[in-house]
Amino acid sequence: MSDTTPSSARAGTFARLFLDHPASVDETYFQHMRFAGWFSFWLATAAGAALLHAIVPAVCETTASRIIRRLYARIENRHAAQ
């Protein structure tokens, strides 16, 4: 079976999937990957702290909320600069 999709359509799909959104926030693909990776690390850390807190309420009492506030401020400042 051969691929009959025109190369321009494939290029458009590639751009839509990988380039359009990073460009919309004034970043390259790799800059956006780095920021999203950093962000996901801290979200996972906050989730882990919240899980520990759920099991042992005296542990990580404010850790998750502090991380979430910091992430929110980072996103707001990032969009305000544009």
C-alpha positions in Angstrom: 0.0 0.0 0.0 1.5 3.4 -1.0 1.1 6.7 0.8 -1.0 8.9 -1.5 -1.0 11.9 0.9 0.6 14.9 -0.9 3.8 16.0 0.8 2.4 19.5 1.3 -0.4 18.0 3.4 2.1 16.0 5.4 4.2 19.1 6.0 1.0 21.0 7.1 0.2 18.2 9.5 3.7 18.2 10.9 3.6 22.0 11.4 0.2 21.8 13.1 1.3 19.0 15.4 4.8 20.2 16.3 5.4 23.8 15.4 2.2 25.9 15.5 1.6 25.9 19.2 5.2 26.6 20.3 5.3 29.4 17.7 2.0 30.8 19.2 3.8 31.3 22.6 6.9 32.6 20.8 9.1 29.6 21.3 10.9 27.0 19.2 9.9 23.4 19.4 12.8 22.6 21.7 12.3 25.6 24.0 8.7 24.6 24.4 9.7 21.0 25.1 12.1 22.1 27.8 9.5 24.3 29.4 6.8 21.6 29.2 9.2 19.0 30.6 10.1 21.3 33.5 6.5 22.1 34.2 5.5 18.4 34.1 8.3 17.5 36.6 7.0 20.1 39.1 3.4 18.9 38.6 4.4 15.3 39.3 6.4 16.5 42.3 3.3 18.3 43.6 1.1 15.2 42.9 3.6 13.1 44.9 3.5 15.6 47.8 -0.3 15.6 47.7 -0.4 11.8 47.8 2.0 11.7 50.7 -0.1 14.3 52.5 -3.2 12.2 51.8 -1.6 9.2 53.5 0.1 11.0 56.4 -1.6 14.4 56.9 1.3 15.8 58.9 3.7 15.4 55.9 4.0 17.9 53.1 1.2 20.1 54.5 1.8 23.0 52.1 4.2 21.6 49.5 1.7 20.9 46.7 -0.1 24.2 47.0 3.2 26.1 47.1 4.4 24.4 44.0 1.0 25.0 42.2 1.1 28.7 43.1 4.7 29.0 41.8 3.7 27.2 38.6 0.7 29.5 38.2 2.8 32.6 38.7 5.3 31.3 36.1 2.6 30.8 33.5 1.0 34.1 34.2 4.3 36.0 33.9 5.2 34.0 30.8 2.1 35.1 29.0 2.2 38.7 30.3 5.6 39.1 28.7 4.2 38.5 25.3 
